């Protein structure tokens, strides 16, 4: 045999045995992980039993009647006691490295943990987080205060990986998507080295973390709650957008030109293929909206079906929103209409993708269309970066009255100097458009202050292109506001939809859709000029529509998916 033939034979043998070598290496790694976690696992189980005993509880105790009544109502016909064992006492791991962030994703996490504790009282919930500065008692207290979600302390534990920095975008200034995904592999391995759970659920969107778990621990069922796809065909299409100011395409609109644009396109396509491959290993997939479901189905389903022809369908599990709380706090009736002004509120973080610039331009166009007077003083006073929100928008003129004329209130938090610079640019734009007299920036507002705005406003705005869900829009509807939302994503497909069944407010629209500056101006004018009777009917329809996004619908869908994971675990360990 010649040396050339030997080289070819060696290459073929390497290619043949490479998959087996990779599988063997992963299994060995999983065995090492399990062996290294045995003592910590035993400590967690013993601590749970001790805390339950100290609290006067037994591990077999069922929840109170009220809890069971709530859980049973939320469960669907598919999540029966025959389908999932009530006595499941395994460890359910929640991979959520930023569990103390206090946003909508964290509301999903804690509502999921609470529903899991009620449904499986003998199970142990473990949250993998990088928030080292918060202990269990502090976290439970913050969750209660921030979300009004009570958690059972004895069956909840926190483990703290030390490698969270690898998933931060600033760690990867170049090839950020690929870098963060690689970083999630490091972080997931760090988490699993602390404890190998019986069920592993990612609630932040780290598909590659789930792939790692399935590779090294194939008997551990993996679940994903996806808030938005890391990459999507819409992102690829946005590179072709020509008019970057039209409100379409997001922050990457029009960046597909030149050699850099073409390189970005190739890079994104390669990453999309890797993302699809990683996501195809997930056993049970939940998404927060129809829009997200469509994209994840497009990306993951082929690989999932090829790996398992009987894979469970990708389910929509809408996030739990504070619908009941808003209904109690904000009155919607004929009497409350007298307190409503023509205020238009936009509740969103101050980030470029939220498209505040287009909102300001559309609002300026609205004032021109309605021939609203503009005080001369607003044309001469230049905003200062240090000026407070109220001072910057106060007018000395008498022609304009924000209780009788349209007014725009931008509400959001200021996280850092980047946000401050962005807000200052918005103030400058408002000054250039001569609308500072009609615009208020409400920064770092408390919840009572936001409620005051929702009680008196008429319109709730959403302008982000392809918002994956839109919790803010649900809150608008629950508070009885007329929504004007972007004609894309979750707000269009799931929330601001017409009501077709009879009820309070009858049938008809619950809000308006728009996609560009003129469309938003026209939609705002339509909403503000509706007859008073139709305004009230639309508010009632919107509030009725919001009921589908409360805590109980979330529990129902979450527990249905969780029961599939429990069944898989029990089947693999008969």
Secondary structure as the mmCIF struct_conf table of DSSP 4:
data_model
#
loop_
_struct_conf.conf_type_id
_struct_conf.id
_struct_conf.beg_label_comp_id
_struct_conf.beg_label_asym_id
_struct_conf.beg_label_seq_id
_struct_conf.end_label_comp_id
_struct_conf.end_label_asym_id
_struct_conf.end_label_seq_id
HELX_RH_AL_P HELX_RH_AL_P1 UNK A 3 UNK A 54
TURN_TY1_P TURN_TY1_P1 UNK A 55 UNK A 56
TURN_TY1_P TURN_TY1_P2 UNK A 59 UNK A 60
HELX_LH_PP_P HELX_LH_PP_P1 UNK A 61 UNK A 64
HELX_RH_AL_P HELX_RH_AL_P2 UNK A 65 UNK A 74
TURN_TY1_P TURN_TY1_P3 UNK A 77 UNK A 78
BEND BEND1 UNK A 79 UNK A 79
TURN_TY1_P TURN_TY1_P4 UNK A 81 UNK A 83
BEND BEND2 UNK A 84 UNK A 84
TURN_TY1_P TURN_TY1_P5 UNK A 86 UNK A 87
STRN STRN1 UNK A 91 UNK A 95
TURN_TY1_P TURN_TY1_P6 UNK A 97 UNK A 100
BEND BEND3 UNK A 101 UNK A 101
BEND BEND4 UNK A 103 UNK A 103
HELX_RH_AL_P HELX_RH_AL_P3 UNK A 104 UNK A 119
TURN_TY1_P TURN_TY1_P7 UNK A 121 UNK A 122
BEND BEND5 UNK A 123 UNK A 123
STRN STRN2 UNK A 124 UNK A 128
TURN_TY1_P TURN_TY1_P8 UNK A 132 UNK A 133
HELX_RH_AL_P HELX_RH_AL_P4 UNK A 136 UNK A 147
BEND BEND6 UNK A 153 UNK A 153
TURN_TY1_P TURN_TY1_P9 UNK A 154 UNK A 155
STRN STRN3 UNK A 156 UNK A 159
BEND BEND7 UNK A 162 UNK A 162
HELX_RH_3T_P HELX_RH_3T_P1 UNK A 164 UNK A 167
BEND BEND8 UNK A 168 UNK A 168
HELX_RH_3T_P HELX_RH_3T_P2 UNK A 169 UNK A 171
BEND BEND9 UNK A 173 UNK A 175
HELX_RH_AL_P HELX_RH_AL_P5 UNK A 176 UNK A 194
BEND BEND10 UNK A 198 UNK A 198
STRN STRN4 UNK A 199 UNK A 202
BEND BEND11 UNK A 203 UNK A 204
HELX_RH_AL_P HELX_RH_AL_P6 UNK A 207 UNK A 216
TURN_TY1_P TURN_TY1_P10 UNK A 218 UNK A 219
BEND BEND12 UNK A 220 UNK A 220
STRN STRN5 UNK A 221 UNK A 226
BEND BEND13 UNK A 227 UNK A 228
BEND BEND14 UNK A 230 UNK A 231
HELX_RH_AL_P HELX_RH_AL_P7 UNK A 233 UNK A 238
TURN_TY1_P TURN_TY1_P11 UNK A 239 UNK A 240
BEND BEND15 UNK A 242 UNK A 242
TURN_TY1_P TURN_TY1_P12 UNK A 244 UNK A 245
BEND BEND16 UNK A 246 UNK A 247
BEND BEND17 UNK A 249 UNK A 249
HELX_RH_3T_P HELX_RH_3T_P3 UNK A 250 UNK A 252
TURN_TY1_P TURN_TY1_P13 UNK A 253 UNK A 256
HELX_RH_AL_P HELX_RH_AL_P8 UNK A 258 UNK A 279
TURN_TY1_P TURN_TY1_P14 UNK A 280 UNK A 281
BEND BEND18 UNK A 283 UNK A 283
STRN STRN6 UNK A 284 UNK A 287
BEND BEND19 UNK A 288 UNK A 289
HELX_RH_AL_P HELX_RH_AL_P9 UNK A 290 UNK A 307
TURN_TY1_P TURN_TY1_P15 UNK A 309 UNK A 310
HELX_LH_PP_P HELX_LH_PP_P2 UNK A 311 UNK A 314
STRN STRN7 UNK A 315 UNK A 316
HELX_LH_PP_P HELX_LH_PP_P3 UNK A 318 UNK A 320
HELX_RH_AL_P HELX_RH_AL_P10 UNK A 323 UNK A 329
BEND BEND20 UNK A 330 UNK A 330
BEND BEND21 UNK A 333 UNK A 333
TURN_TY1_P TURN_TY1_P16 UNK A 334 UNK A 335
HELX_RH_3T_P HELX_RH_3T_P4 UNK A 336 UNK A 339
BEND BEND22 UNK A 342 UNK A 342
STRN STRN8 UNK A 343 UNK A 347
BEND BEND23 UNK A 350 UNK A 350
HELX_RH_3T_P HELX_RH_3T_P5 UNK A 352 UNK A 354
HELX_RH_AL_P HELX_RH_AL_P11 UNK A 356 UNK A 369
TURN_TY1_P TURN_TY1_P17 UNK A 370 UNK A 371
HELX_RH_3T_P HELX_RH_3T_P6 UNK A 376 UNK A 379
TURN_TY1_P TURN_TY1_P18 UNK A 380 UNK A 380
HELX_LH_PP_P HELX_LH_PP_P4 UNK A 381 UNK A 384
TURN_TY1_P TURN_TY1_P19 UNK A 385 UNK A 386
BEND BEND24 UNK A 387 UNK A 387
HELX_RH_AL_P HELX_RH_AL_P12 UNK A 389 UNK A 393
BEND BEND25 UNK A 398 UNK A 399
TURN_TY1_P TURN_TY1_P20 UNK A 402 UNK A 404
BEND BEND26 UNK A 405 UNK A 405
STRN STRN9 UNK A 407 UNK A 412
BEND BEND27 UNK A 416 UNK A 416
HELX_RH_AL_P HELX_RH_AL_P13 UNK A 417 UNK A 432
TURN_TY1_P TURN_TY1_P21 UNK A 433 UNK A 434
HELX_RH_3T_P HELX_RH_3T_P7 UNK A 436 UNK A 438
STRN STRN10 UNK A 439 UNK A 443
BEND BEND28 UNK A 444 UNK A 444
HELX_RH_AL_P HELX_RH_AL_P14 UNK A 447 UNK A 456
BEND BEND29 UNK A 458 UNK A 458
STRN STRN11 UNK A 459 UNK A 461
TURN_TY1_P TURN_TY1_P22 UNK A 465 UNK A 466
BEND BEND30 UNK A 468 UNK A 469
HELX_RH_AL_P HELX_RH_AL_P15 UNK A 471 UNK A 478
TURN_TY1_P TURN_TY1_P23 UNK A 479 UNK A 480
HELX_LH_PP_P HELX_LH_PP_P5 UNK A 481 UNK A 481
STRN STRN12 UNK A 482 UNK A 486
BEND BEND31 UNK A 487 UNK A 488
HELX_RH_AL_P HELX_RH_AL_P16 UNK A 489 UNK A 490
HELX_RH_PI_P HELX_RH_PI_P1 UNK A 491 UNK A 495
BEND BEND32 UNK A 496 UNK A 496
STRN STRN13 UNK A 499 UNK A 499
BEND BEND33 UNK A 501 UNK A 501
BEND BEND34 UNK A 503 UNK A 503
TURN_TY1_P TURN_TY1_P24 UNK A 504 UNK A 505
BEND BEND35 UNK A 507 UNK A 507
STRN STRN14 UNK A 508 UNK A 508
BEND BEND36 UNK A 510 UNK A 510
STRN STRN15 UNK A 511 UNK A 514
BEND BEND37 UNK A 516 UNK A 516
HELX_RH_AL_P HELX_RH_AL_P17 UNK A 517 UNK A 528
TURN_TY1_P TURN_TY1_P25 UNK A 529 UNK A 529
BEND BEND38 UNK A 530 UNK A 530
HELX_RH_AL_P HELX_RH_AL_P18 UNK A 532 UNK A 546
HELX_RH_3T_P HELX_RH_3T_P8 UNK A 547 UNK A 549
BEND BEND39 UNK A 550 UNK A 550
HELX_RH_AL_P HELX_RH_AL_P19 UNK A 551 UNK A 572
TURN_TY1_P TURN_TY1_P26 UNK A 573 UNK A 573
#
